[in-house]
């Protein structure tokens, strides 16, 4: 069985949790990104075969996603977190408002062309690929970027 046969998009997702946080607050308390990442990783790992190990494994990538979101978002805005699950994966969506001039650079995250190494999400994409996590960016008409990461519920489903 392959992931392509059981694509996460083909199965209905159920909500696991939602959270919205003020970016301005995190400018002074950036260390809290680690706490948020650990919290999200623990929730995401609940559906996994080995929750403790998988939370540890996934928290590094989730931490990078959280840091990129808070580092890229406008200072007077919010970052929204949503965790969803289906039988194949746990989906983490992190949305934030970006300056209009920077929106198109996020589209490169989805395309066949690699992000340039100077892009702030370059390391994030490399880490996601190494961990076999599907990562993409959805660009909204309201200058909103949503980073979507699909973590497989079972390892070895390739």
C-alpha positions, 0 to 999 in steps of 0.5 A: 500500500502506498501513500498515493493510494491512501492520499490524505486528501481522499479521506475526511479529516476530523478536528483535533485542536485549534489555537490562535496566538498573537504574534506581537506577544511572541516577539518578546517571548520567542522561546515559547515557540519550543513550548508550542511545538512540543504541545502540538507534537504531543497531540499529533503523536497521540494517534501514532503507534509509538506516541512518545518516540513520534512526538520527539521525532516530529517536534523538531519539524513542528518547532521549525514550522512554528518559528518560520510562522512567527518570524514571517508573520506581520507583527500585528496579527495572529498565527492560527494552528489547526490539527486535523486527523484522518486514518492516514495522517495528522495534518498540522496547519499553521496560518499567518498573514504575510506582506503582499510582496512576499506571497509569491516566494511561498508558492515555490514551496509547492513547485518542482523548483527548489526554494533558494537557500536564502529563503527563510523556509529553505531549511524547513523544506529540507527537514520535511523531505528528510522526515518524509513529511508532506509540506506545502504552502497555501497562499490565500487572497487575504495575504494569508499563508498556511503551512500544511504538514501531513505526518503519517500515522504509521511509519513505513507506509510508502 
